[in-house]
Amino acid sequence: MTETTQTHPTPQGGSRPRSPEFRLAADALRGLRQELFTDAFAYDPLPRMRVDGFLTRRLSGRLRDYAGWTPHAVVAFAGLLSASIAASAADGGDISSLLAALLALIPVLLVLLRPIGAFWFSLIATPFAAVFVDSYSDWPWPTGSFVAHLVVLTVAAIRTGPRAAAWMWVMMAAYGMVSETVLGGGHYASNTAPMLVVSALLLLVVSVWHIRRAAAQEVTAQQTVTEHERSRRTLLEERTTIARELHDVVAHHMSVVAIQAEAAPYRVENPPPELERAFVTIRENAVAALTELRRVLGVVRAEDYEAPDAPQPTLADLDALLANVRDAGLSVDKTVTGAVRELPQGVELSAYRIVQEALSNTLRHAPGASARVEIGYVLGGLGLRIVNGPLPELSLVKPSPGAGHGITGMRERVSMLNGEMTAGPADDGGYEVTVFLPVPALSEGDA
C-alpha cells in the first residue's frame, strides 16, 4: 500500500504533508497570480535607450537625445501598422474601421506604460475586434489583432522576463482553445495554431536574449568582484613585503639593544644594583619584544620565505642600483641636494625601494626613454623625484603593460611612513613620481 503525503486534518489538530503534485500545482497557481495578476496594471513606463553604443555615441547634440526614444518610435510604428491592417480588414463602414483600428492600436501603445495590462487588454479586445471582420477564416484572431497581439506579447516579454512570457503564452493557448470550442461555430478555419507557433518562436528569441543579458551582467559583476579581489590581494602582498623587510630592520635593532643591555653592566666598575636591574629589565623587554615581533610577523611570511643574509639596502646602495639599470639600457642621472645625512633605516629602505620600483616602471612602460632621480635632504624629511621622458617615437622595444602594482606598493610605503606622494603624467609626455618622507626631529639631531 502506497503512502499518501496529502495534508489532512487530524483529530489532534495536526496535519500531514501534502503530495508533491499538490505543491507543484499550488506553486504554479501562485506564480500565475504573481506574474499576471498582482499589480497587472502597475505603471511601468518603458525607459529610454542608452546612447553610449557604437553608433549612438557618434551622433551629436539633439540627434543623440532623440536616439534614446528609438524603442518608443518602433513600438508606435508597429501599433500604427496593426491599426492600418485592422482598419483595412474591417467591414461595415468608417465607424467599424475606426473601432477596429483603435482596438489594435490601444494595446500596442499601452505596452509602453503597463506591459502586463496591455497583454490583458489585447486579449480581451480580440473577440470584440472579430465583430468587425467580414471574413470567417480569421478566427479567433482577426488580422489586425493578430499582428497587434504579437507586438504586445513580444514587448511585454522583453520587459518582464521568460517566466511571465511563458504564462502569457499559456493564457493565449487557453483563450484559443476555448474560442474554438465554444465560439468556433460558423468559421471556416482557425488561426490559433499559427498564432501559438509564431508567438512561441518570438518568445524563444526573447528568452534567449534575456538569458544572454543575464549571463553578461553576471560576468560583468564577477569581473568587477575579481578585479576588486585582485587589487585587494595586491595590496596585501605589498603590505606583506613591507612587513617582512621592516621585520628584518626592527629585529636587527632590537637584537643590538638586547646585546648592549647585557654587556653594559660589565663596562662599569662596581655598578649599583639599581643600574644592573635596569639593564636586565631592558634586555628582558627587548628579548620579549623581539620574540613577539617574530611571532606576529611570522604569520605574514610565506612558507618558502628566507630572511636575507645581507642587510637591507639603503640610499648608500643607490649607485649600484643605477649602474644595474644602466646596464639594462636605461639612461639615468642622479642629483642630490642638501646635506647628506644618515636617516632611519626604515626611511632609507623605503626610499631605495621607491626609486627601484619607479625605474623598473620606466623600463617596462617607456623603454628607450631617459630618467632622472632627484634626492633632496631637506629640513624635516627626505624628498624624492623620479621622472622619465616620453617614449621615443623610433623605439624598437614596445612597452610592457603592467597591472599597476608598482604604484600601489609605493603608495603603501609612503603611507606607512606618513608621507606624501603624487604620481602622474609629466608636462613633456613622460611620467613623474614625487615623494616626501618625513623624518622625526630626534633622528635629525642624532644625525
N, C-alpha and C positions, 0 to 999 in steps of 0.2 A: 504494500500500500504506500503510495507516494505521500510525502509530507507537504502540507499546504503552508504557504507563507503569507497569505492574505490576512489583513488585520480584521479581527472580530472582537467585539467587546466580550469580556468575561464576567462572571458573577462577582469577582473581586474588584472589578473596575479596571483591570489591566487590558492589554491588547497584544495581539501577536503581530509580527511584521507583515506588511503587505507583500504580495508577489512582485517579482521583478517586472512582469508585464504591466501590472497596475502602476508601478512607479514610473515606468517608461512612458506610459500614456499620460500620466499626470505631469511629467516634465515637459512632454510635447505640448500639452494644452497651456501650461504655464509659459512656455516660450512663445507660443502663438499670441497669447494675451499681451505679453510684454512687448513683442516686436510690432504687432499690427493694431493693437487696441489702446495700450497705455500711451497717453499723450499723442494720439494719432494725428491730431490737427495742431500740434505744437508749432509755434513759429520758429522756423529754422531756415533762414534765407541762405541762398547759395552764395558763398564768398567769392570775392574777385580772384581771378587767376594771378599767380605770381608772375612778375615781369622781369625776372632775373635769368631767364632761359637763354639758350644760344642765339635765338632770333630776336626775342623781345628786348633784350638788353642793348641791341644795336639800334633800336628805334629812339627817336629824340622827342623830348618835350611832350606835347599833347598827344601824339600818336602812341607813346608808351603808356600814358594814362588810359587811353581808350582801349589799348590791348588787354587790359585787365578785365574788361567786360565781354571778352570773346565768348566764353561759355554761355553767358546770358543771351547773346545775339544768336548763337547757334540753336539754342532751345526755342527762342522766339520764332526763328525761321522755320524750324520743324513744326511748331504749332500752326503757323500760317499755312504751311504746306498741307497739314492734316485738315485744316478748316477748308481749304480750297478743294481738296478731294471730297470731303463730306458734302460740300455745297453742290458740287457737280453731280454727285450721285443721288441727291435728294429729288423727291417727286412731290409736286403739289404747289409749286409757285415760289415766289420770292420769300415768303414767310417761312416756309418749310426749309428752304436752302439756308436762310439766316439761322434758324434754330439748330439745324444740323451742324452748321459751321461752328456755332457757339459751343455746342456740346463736345465738339472735337478740340476747340481752341482752349477753353477754360481749364481743363485738367492739365494741359501741357504748360500753360502759364503758371498754374497753381503749384506745380512741382518745383518751381524756383523758390517758393516760400515755405511750403508744407509738403514734403515728399510723400509721406505715408497717406496723408489726407488726400493728396492728388490721386494716388492709386485708387482709394476707395471711391472718390468722385468719378473717376474714369470708368470704374467697374459698374457703378450704379447707373451712370449715364448711358451705358452701352445699349440696354434694351429700349430706352426711350429714343435713342438715335435710330434704332431699327425701324421705328414707326415711319420715318420719313424716307425710307429707301424703297424704291419701286421694284427691286429685284428680290426674288425669294431664294436666290442662291447664296447670298452673303448672310449667313446665319450661323451663330448668334452674334457675329462681329461684322457690322457694316464696314464698308471700305474705309471711310474716314476714321471711324472708331478703331479699326484695326491698326492703322498707322499711328494714331494718337496714343493708343494704349501701349504700343511697343515703345514709343518715345518716353512715355511716363514711366513705364516699368524699368527701362534702361537707366534713366536719370535717377530714379528713386533707388535702384540697386547700387549705383555708384555712390550715392550719398549716404546710404545706410550700411550695407555690408552683405556678405554672402548669406548669412542666416535669414535676415529679413527678406532677401531676394527669393530664397527657397520657399518661404511661407507665402509670399505673393504669388509665386508660380503655382503652388498648391491651391490657393484660393481661385486662381484663374481656371485651373483644371476642374475644380468643383463647380464653378459657375457654368463652364461649357457643358459638363455632363448633365447638370440639372436643366439647362436651357434646351438641350437636345431631347431629353426625356419628357419633360413636362410641356414645353412650349414649342417643340420642333415640328408639330404637325403642319402640313401645307408648304414646307420648304423643301426645295429640290435637293440641296446639298448642304453640308455643314463644313465650316472652315475652322472648327475647333482644333483639329489635328494640325493643320498648318500653323495656327497661332501658337500652339504649345511647342512645336518643333522650333520655329523661328525664335520664340521667346527663350527657349532653353539654350539655344546656341548663343544668343546675346548675353544671357545671364552667366553662361560658362565663361565667355570672354571677360565679362566684368569681374567674375570671381577670381580668374587668373590674374587680372590686373590688381585686385585687392591683395592677393597673396604675395605677388611680386613687390608691391608697395610696402606691405608689412615687413617682408624679408629685408628690403632695402633699408627701412627705418631701423630694424633690429641690428643690421650690420653696421649702420652709421653709429648707433648708440654703443654697440660693442667696441667699435674702433675708438670712440671717444673715451670709453672706460679704459681701454687698453693703453691709449696714449697717456691718460692720467696716471695709470699704474706704472707705465714706463718712466714717466717723469718723476714720480714718487720714488721708484726704485733707484733711479739715477741719483736722486738727491740723497737717499740713504747710503748708497755706495760711496758717494763723495764724503759724506759725514763719517762713514766708517774709515775711509782712508785717512782723513784728517785726524780722527781719534787715534788710529794706530801710530801715526807719526808723532802726535803730541804725547802719547804714552811713552814713547822712547825718550822724548826730550825730558818730560817730567820725571820719569823713572831715573834717568841719569842724575838729575839734580837732587832728588830725594836720596839716592844712594850716597852722593857726596855729603849731604847733610848728616846722614847716619854715621858715616865713617869719621867725619870731622868731630861729631859729638862724642864718639867713642875714644878718639885719640886726644881730644883737648885736655882732659884731666892730667894726662901724663906729661904735658908740656908746661905745667905749672908746678912749682915746687911747693909741697905741702898745701894743696888746695883745701879750702874749708869744706866741711861736709855738705853744706848747702849747695856749693857750686858743683860738687860731684853729683848730688842728687838731681840738680837741674840738668846737667849734661846727660845723665841716664834717662831722665824723662824725655829730653829732646830726642835721644836716639830711639827710645821705645815708640814715641809718637811717629817718628819718621819711618821706622820699620813697619808699624801698623798701617800708616797711610799708604806706603808702597805696596803692602800686601792687598789692601782693599782696592787700590788702583789697578793692580794686576788682575784681581778677581773680576772687577767690573768691566775693564777693557778687554778681558779675555772673551767676553760674550760677543764682541763685535769683530773678533779676529776670525778669519777663515781657517778651516782646518789645515790647509796647506801653507798658511802664512808663517814665515820665518822672520824674526826680528833681524834687521840689518846688522852686520858686524861693524861697519864703519859708522861714524857719527852722521847725523842728518845734515844735508847741505845747508850752507848759509850764503849770504851775498859775497863772501870772500871766494866762493867757488864759482861765481858767475862767469869769470873769464873762460874757465874750462867749458862751461855750457855754451858760451858764444862761439868758441872755437869749434865745438862739435856741430853747432848749427851751420856755421860757415862751410864746414866740410860737406854738409848736406846740400849746399847750393844756395843758401840764403845770405845775401849781403846785409850785414847788420852792424850798426855802430852803437857805442855806449858812451853816455855822457853822465858824469857825476858832478853834482853841485852841493855846496855846503861842506861842513866839517864832518869827515867820515869818522864814525864812532861805532863802538860795539853796541848792538841792540839786543833786547831779549831774544833768546833762541827761537821762541815761537814766532816772533815777528820776522826774524831772519829767514826761517824756514818757509813761512807763508809767502814772503816777498819773492824768494827764489822760485817757489812753485808757480806763482802767478806769472812771473816772467817766462818760465819754462812753458807753461800752457799757452800763453799769448803767442810766443814764437812758433810753437807747434801748430797753432791755428793758422798762422801766416803761411807756413809750409804747405798746409793742406788746402787752404782756400785761396791763396794768392801766390802760387808758385811763380818764381821769377821776379817777384816784387822785392824791393828793399825794405828794411825795417830799421827802427831806431829805438833804443832803450834809454830812457832818461831816469836817473835816480837822484832824488833830492833829499838831503838830510836837513830838515827844517826844524824849527822850534816846535816841540810838541809831537813830533812823529816823523814818518818817512813817506815821501811821495814817490810814486811810480807812474811812468807814462810810456806805454809801448804802442808805437804807431807804425803801420806799414803803408806803403804806397799802393796805388791802384794796380790791378792785374795788367801786365803788359799785353798789348794787342797781338804781338807776334810770339807769344809764349807757346812753347812746344809741349808743355805739360798742362794738362787740364786740371781744374780744381777738383778736389775730392770732397763730395758732400759729407757733412757731419751731422750728428744728432743734437748738437747744442749742449753737450755735456760739459765741455770745457768752460764755457761761460758760467754754467751752474756751479761748477767746482770753485771757480774764482770767487764768485759771489758768496759762497758758503764760507770760504776762508776769511774774506773781508768782514762778513757779518759776525763771525766768531770773535774777531778782534775789535768789534765795534767801530769798524772803519767805514769808509765811503768809496763807492765805485761807480763809474759810468763806462759804458761800452756802446759804441755805435759807429756808423759811417763817418769818415772824416770829410773835410771840405773838398779835398782833392780826389775823392773817389776811393780812398783806401779805408782803413779801419783803425780805430783808436780805442785803447783801454787806459783809463786813468784811475789810479787808486791812491788813497791816503790811509795809512795805518797809524793810528795814534800810539804814542809811547808814553807810559807814565813818567811823571817828573822825577820820581825817585831813581828810575833807570838812567835818566839823563844826568842826574847828579853823580851817580856812581860812575858813569862813563867819564 
